[in-house]
Structures are given as C-alpha cells and as structure tokens.
Amino acid sequence: MSLQTRKEVTLSEDYQVSYIEALQEYQAEGRGRGPSPEEVATDFGNFVQHLRDQADKNRIKPGHVPSSEFWLIDDNDYIGRIFLRSTLNETLLQKGGHMGYTIRPSRRKQGYGKLILKYGLEHAKACGFERVLLTCDEDNTSSRAIIESNGGALENIIQVAGWPAMVYRYWIQL
C-alpha cells in the first residue's frame, strides 16, 4: 500500500481502465454479478452516473433503498468499493446490512479491506449513524476478520431463506 492511498468521495470516470480490469478479475473468480465488463465499458460515464443515482430515493427501483458508493484508489488504481445504505428493509436487516464492500482479487490480503471499512465507518459516522449492521457469509473468514478488527460485535448467525450459507450479523458502534 503506497502513501498515495486515498478514499474517493465521488465516483470518477478517471478510473475506467482499472475498474474494468477489476470486473474481469471478479468474473474470472466466478463472482461477476451485475453488468459484464463489456457492458460497463460501452458507456462508462453512464454506468458511473447510474451508481451516483443510487443515492437518490427517487431514482432507484421499487423495493430498493438508497445507497452511496465510494471507491478506494491507490496510485490511480481502482482497489475496491464500499457502499453505505441510508436505511434497511427487512431483507437487508437479515443479509446485506448498512454497508457492503469488496476488494478486487489481485489486491486482497494487503490490508485494503480493513482500510476501506475504516473509511466507510468514518463516513457513516459523519452522516449521523450511531451504529451500523454488516453481514457476511459463514465461509468468508477474511470478511469476518475485517469486521471484527473494526469493532464488529457478532449479534447472531442466521439461515436466510434461499441463501446457501449461514449469515453472520455484526453491529459496529460508531
């Protein structure tokens, strides 16, 4: 991790190349949910605007909650993302929580997960949250360690209907 690591407050088209490379990594790993790298590359500006629009409750799909997304950038390289949901519905209360994050496969195990969650918690606190819910699958030991290292207190482990893994539910006081 270089001294240039910083959090991005806004999403930017400046990182198109490395963002597309990250999508290709997720796809190769078998975790490519959402639009394909090819779809995103077709109109990256529109894709970034769509992500920004997710924070506006008037621009999201029915049944969804507003969320703000932030990117972690290191030396102009897209490392990962974190998003903060302003509210929870019943589904997110079980699985999903207030925050979600991901680090591109080639940059895992380098401390970026802890860093991006730290930045996300700072943002949540600045937005007035007193505590946030984070969840992860039972087999995601790396995410569990990241959440716990950032003060996560395990509330319970539940089975969510239709989900293949047990879900760990953590609260972090801010």
C-alpha positions, 0 to 999 in steps of 0.5 A: 500500500503506497502513501498515495492511498486515498478514499474517493468521495465521488465516483470518477470516470478517471478510473475506467481502465482499472475498474474494468480490469477489476470486473474481469478479475471478479468474473474470472473468480466466478463472482461477476454479478451485475453488468459484464465488463463489456457492458460497463465499458460501452458507456462508462460515464453512464454506468458511473452516473447510474451508481451516483443515482443510487443515492437518490430515493427517487431514482432507484427501483421499487423495493430498493433503498438508497445507497452511496458508493465510494471507491478506494484508489491507490496510485490511480488504481481502482482497489475496491468499493464500499457502499453505505445504505441510508436505511434497511428493509427487512431483507437487508436487516437479515443479509446485506446490512448498512454497508457492503464492500469488496476488494478486487482479487489481485489486491486482497490480503494487503490490508485494503479491506480493513482500510476501506471499512475504516473509511466507510465507518468514518463516513457513516459516522459523519452522516449521523449513524450511531451504529451500523449492521454488516453481514457476511457469509459463514465461509468468508473468514477474511470478511469476518476478520475485517469486521471484527478488527473494526469493532464488529460485535457478532449479534447472531448467525442466521439461515436466510431463506434461499441463501446457501450459507449461514449469515453472520450479523455484526453491529459496529458502534460508531 
